[in-house]
Amino acid sequence: MRACAGSVKLLLANGRVDPNIAEQNGNTALMGAADKGHASVVTLLLADDRVDPNITNQDGYTALMWAAKERHASVVMVLLADDRVEPNMANQNGYTALMRAAVKGHASVVTLLLADERVDPNMTRRKGFTALMLAARRGHAPVVTLLLANDRVDPNMASQVGNTALIFAAIKGHAPVVTLLLADGRVDPDLTNQYGRTAITCASLNRHDSVVKLLLADDAVWIN
């Protein structure tokens, strides 16, 4: 989608133009502009009361989700400034805008989303994954740092099989993320998943020696 703010302005001025018409895949003009990072066009479209910023495409994506996924911080900022935008909507796979940014490691976007009090950082997608779990599982240390710095984030939430963010990081061998989580006094390193495995058990089973050493060095970790 090529951005031409002048043309968009002219079209919006025509009362016969429906700004919410979607392509076959369900993407609207607002979604296209958000996907490509055209903040000026997004601003023009949002200024039109007829534009619905929460319309979803066939995959359940909103304009905010597109902008978050593609790391367009300027567009995310414009969208969040609009009171009509619902930041906690989830797509068909259960991902919210925050989850999309977290799983991609887009720290700048995560910062913007967490600054919005409407955003629920503890929402879960299918299998019970939170934004923190997704970031920890992918080894995105900067995003994990941002999430842990937010008092609303519960670092001990567990997935449907009982894996916490720490257990996910231990399974994948992400030592920097494990270090960050252990440094947070709220994190319980001895929680077990449905298989009775703790973070240190998972790290050991997956032969992540560096993570095992980190956990053994932490006095809060119980060694049986």
C-alpha positions in Angstrom: 0.0 0.0 0.0 1.5 3.3 -1.1 0.8 6.2 1.3 -0.7 9.3 -0.3 -2.2 11.4 2.5 -3.5 14.0 0.1 -5.5 11.5 -1.8 -6.8 9.9 1.4 -7.9 13.3 2.6 -9.8 14.0 -0.6 -11.5 10.6 -0.5 -12.6 10.9 3.1 -14.1 14.3 2.2 -16.5 12.5 -0.2 -19.6 11.4 1.7 -20.1 8.5 -0.6 -16.8 6.9 0.3 -17.1 4.1 2.9 -13.8 4.1 4.8 -14.5 0.7 6.4 -14.8 -1.3 3.2 -12.5 -4.3 3.4 -10.5 -6.4 0.9 -11.2 -10.1 0.5 -8.9 -10.8 3.4 -10.8 -8.4 5.6 -8.1 -5.6 5.7 -9.5 -2.1 5.7 -7.7 1.1 4.7 -6.8 1.7 8.3 -5.2 -1.8 8.7 -3.2 -1.3 5.5 -1.8 2.0 6.7 -1.0 0.5 10.1 0.7 -2.5 8.6 2.9 -0.3 6.4 3.7 2.2 9.1 2.0 5.2 7.5 1.3 7.3 10.7 0.1 10.3 8.8 -2.5 8.3 7.0 -3.6 6.5 10.2 -4.0 10.0 11.8 -6.3 11.1 8.9 -8.4 8.0 9.0 -8.9 8.1 12.8 -10.0 11.7 12.5 -13.0 10.5 10.5 -15.8 9.5 12.9 -17.0 6.9 10.4 -13.8 4.8 10.7 -14.0 1.9 13.1 -10.5 1.2 14.5 -11.6 -2.1 16.0 -12.7 -3.9 12.8 -10.9 -7.2 12.4 -9.8 -9.1 9.3 -10.4 -12.8 8.6 -7.5 -13.7 11.0 -8.9 -11.5 13.7 -6.2 -8.8 13.3 -7.0 -5.2 14.2 -5.0 -2.1 13.0 -3.3 -2.0 16.4 -2.2 -5.6 16.1 -0.7 -5.0 12.6 1.2 -2.0 13.9 2.5 -3.9 16.9 3.5 -6.9 14.9 5.4 -4.8 12.4 7.1 -2.6 15.0 5.6 0.6 13.9 5.8 2.5 17.2 4.7 5.8 15.7 1.5 4.2 14.5 0.9 2.4 17.8 1.2 5.7 19.5 -1.4 7.3 17.2 -3.8 4.4 17.7 -3.5 4.3 21.5 -4.2 8.0 21.6 -7.7 7.2 20.2 -10.1 6.3 23.0 -12.1 4.2 20.6 -9.3 1.7 20.2 -9.7 -1.5 22.2 -6.1 -2.6 23.0 -6.9 -5.9 24.5 -8.7 -7.5 21.5 -7.3 -10.8 20.5 -6.9 -12.4 17.0 -8.1 -15.9 16.1 -4.9 -17.4 17.7 -5.5 -15.5 20.9 -2.7 -12.9 20.4 -3.3 -9.4 21.7 -1.2 -6.5 20.4 1.0 -6.8 23.4 1.6 -10.5 22.8 2.4 -9.9 19.1 5.0 -7.2 20.1 6.4 -9.4 22.9 6.8 -12.6 20.8 8.6 -10.5 18.1 10.8 -8.8 20.6 9.7 -5.3 19.8 10.7 -3.5 23.0 9.7 0.0 21.8 6.1 -1.1 21.1 5.9 -3.0 24.3 6.9 0.1 26.2 4.1 2.1 24.5 1.5 -0.6 25.2 2.4 -1.0 28.9 2.2 2.7 29.4 -1.5 2.5 28.5 -3.5 1.6 31.6 -6.2 0.0 29.5 -3.8 -2.8 28.4 -4.0 -5.9 30.4 -0.5 -7.5 30.5 -1.7 -10.7 32.1 -4.2 -11.7 29.3 -3.7 -15.3 28.1 -3.9 -16.8 24.7 -4.6 -20.4 23.8 -2.6 -22.8 26.0 -2.5 -20.1 28.7 0.5 -18.1 27.4 1.0 -14.6 28.6 3.1 -11.8 27.0 5.9 -12.5 29.6 5.9 -16.2 28.8 6.1 -15.6 25.1 9.0 -13.2 25.5 10.8 -15.5 27.9 10.3 -18.5 25.6 11.8 -16.6 22.7 14.7 -15.2 24.8 13.8 -11.5 24.3 15.6 -10.2 27.4 14.8 -6.5 26.8 11.1 -7.2 26.6 11.2 -9.4 29.7 12.9 -6.5 31.5 10.1 -4.1 30.5 7.4 -6.6 31.5 9.0 -7.3 34.9 9.3 -3.6 35.6 5.5 -3.3 35.4 3.8 -3.9 38.7 0.7 -5.3 37.0 2.6 -8.2 35.5 2.3 -11.5 37.4 5.5 -13.3 36.7 4.3 -16.6 38.3 1.3 -17.1 36.0 1.4 -20.6 34.4 0.4 -22.0 31.1 -2.2 -24.8 30.8 0.5 -27.4 31.5 1.9 -25.4 34.4 4.9 -23.8 32.7 5.9 -20.3 34.1 8.0 -17.8 32.3 11.0 -19.1 34.3 10.3 -22.7 33.3 10.0 -21.7 29.6 13.3 -19.8 29.7 14.9 -22.8 31.4 13.6 -25.2 28.9 15.0 -23.1 26.0 18.3 -22.4 27.7 17.9 -18.6 27.7 20.4 -17.8 30.5 20.0 -14.0 30.3 16.3 -14.3 30.7 16.6 -16.7 33.6 19.0 -14.2 35.3 16.4 -11.4 34.9 13.6 -13.5 36.3 15.6 -14.8 39.3 16.5 -11.1 40.1 12.8 -10.4 40.5 11.8 -11.1 44.1 8.3 -12.0 43.1 9.4 -15.0 41.0 9.0 -18.3 42.7 11.8 -20.6 41.2 10.3 -23.7 42.8 7.0 -23.8 41.1 6.3 -27.1 39.2 4.4 -27.8 36.0 1.9 -30.6 35.6 4.7 -33.1 35.1 6.2 -32.1 38.5 9.2 -30.4 37.0 10.7 -27.2 38.3 12.8 -24.8 36.2 16.1 -26.5 37.3 14.7 -29.9 36.5 13.7 -28.7 33.0 17.1 -27.0 32.4 18.9 -30.2 33.5 16.8 -32.4 31.3 17.5 -30.2 28.3 21.3 -30.1 29.2 21.4 -26.3 29.6 24.3 -26.3 32.0 24.6 -22.5 32.1 21.0 -22.2 33.3 21.5 -25.0 35.8 24.5 -23.1 37.3 22.4 -19.9 37.6 19.7 -21.7 39.4 22.0 -23.6 41.7 23.6 -20.3 42.7 20.3 -18.9 43.7 19.5 -19.4 47.4 15.8 -19.4 46.7 16.0 -22.5 44.6 15.2 -25.7 46.5 17.5 -28.6 45.7 16.1 -32.0 46.7 
